[in-house]
Amino acid sequence: MRSVHSASVVIVVRDRLNLLERTLAGLCSQLAATDQLIIVDDASSGDLRSVVQEYWPSADIVRIDEHEGYRLSTRINQGLELAHN
């Protein structure tokens, strides 16, 4: 049975882990325990997983291994495929 989430939030990131950390610090204080956080990692070179898990351990992380240019809408859609209704 799938979990029921009040909200699903998708964040697309490529490197810029300092900005991701600031975003998560503000966002996670506003999320409910039943909300879903989806991070789409567009071939980041840093340790994105540890940054995300520090703030939201149950986050779903989609790792894209090769950056293919700036395809923001494609990356958002990849994250939305994981969103639960």
N, C-alpha and C positions, 0 to 999 in steps of 0.2 A: 504494500500500500504506500502511495506517495505521501510525503509530508505536505501539510497545508501551510502555506506561508501567507502572511498578511501583505507583504511586499517583497519584490525581488529587485535588487539594485545591481546594475551591470556597470563595471568600471573597466575601461580599456587603458592599458599602460604599456609604454615602452621606455625602459630605463627610468629616469626621473624618480627614483625611489624616495627621495626627500619630499617631493610633492605628494606622492602616494601616501606617505606616512602622515603628512599634515591632513590630507583628505580623510583618511581612515580615523584619525583622532577626533575629528569633528563629526563624521558620519556615524560611527559606531555608537556614540553616546545617544543617538537619536533612533537607532534601530531597536526593535523589540526582539526578544529571544526567538520568536517564531519567524522572523524575517530572514530572507536569503540574500547573501552577498556573493556575487559572481565577479571574479577578476579575470579578465582576458589579458594574458601576458604576451605581448607581441614581440617575442624574441629578445626580452631584456637580458642584459649581460650580468646584472647583479643578482643578489639573493632575495628575490621578490617574495618567495614562499615564507621565509622567516619573518619578514616585515608584516605580511598579511596575517600570519598566524598569531603574531603578538597581539593584534587587535581583534580578530574575529577567527578563532581556530576552526570553526566549521565552514569557513568560506569555500566555495567551489572555485578552483583555479583551472582555467583553460590555458594550456601552454602552447603557443605557436612557435615552432622551432626555427622558422626562417622568416625574417622580415621581407615582405614582398611589396614594399612601398606603403603609402599611407592609404589604407583601405578601412577607414573608420566604420563605415556602415556595415561592411562585411564582418568586422570584428565584433561589433555590437550584436549583429544577428547570430554569430557563433555563441555569444554569451546568452542570448535570449533563448536559444535552443535548450538550455539547462533550466530555465525558469520554470518553477512549479506553479500551477494554478491553485 
